[in-house]
Amino acid sequence: MPALAAPSPSGSAHSGSQAGAGSQGSTNSASQETASQVCGSTAPGFARCLSWRRTDAAARSEAPATDTSPGMAATTAGAAATLGNNGAYDPSYLQSAYGVFNAAGGAGQTVAIVDAYDDPNAASDLTAYRSGFGLPACTGSCFRKVNETGGSALPAPDSGWAQEISLDLDMVSAICPRCSILLVEASSAS
């Protein structure tokens, strides 16, 4: 998946994986878009969340548009090949970009996501994203959350990693709307 781009102070975009470890925020003066890193810098040998959050007024006020892509009941943004929803990588755009849409939508497959720390709102955020973009509801065994040993005692929550986890869940939902999702939450980023 492409990394979401965040504007640099010069106005050019940097993917999350290329942004400097100490860079905490930036502004694109041409469009007055502002963004900040979700997680702080990390020491070598530790996993790092690479998410950026747009903080400008336009990003906060946008609501998803609707789309009628085959197999999706009133889903997301306009033309599938156009980056829509105020610059968001919505399901129809991602499916088109990667050529992954099919009627089965991943039914019978499981995608595992491994992230650090707990996102206590993972299930409700996943429900909101899927509902907002008209994706199939994730009910029953569609979503499971476990700790790094497969148990139910979850690690401490972390607000930065929670945003990374939500973004990861959203992107899996966008690309594979009928896949089951297994979220493995590690006790640390090391």
Secondary structure, 3 states (H helix, E strand, C coil): CCCCEEECCCCCEEECCCCCCCCCEEEECCCCEEEEECCCCCCCCCCCCCCEEECCHHHHHCCCCCECCCCCCCECCCCCCCCECCCECCHHHHHHHHCCCCCCCCCCCEEEEEEECECCCHHHHHHHHHHHCCCCCCCHHHEEEEECCCCCCCCCECHHHHHHHHHHHHHHHHHCCCCEEEEEEECCCC
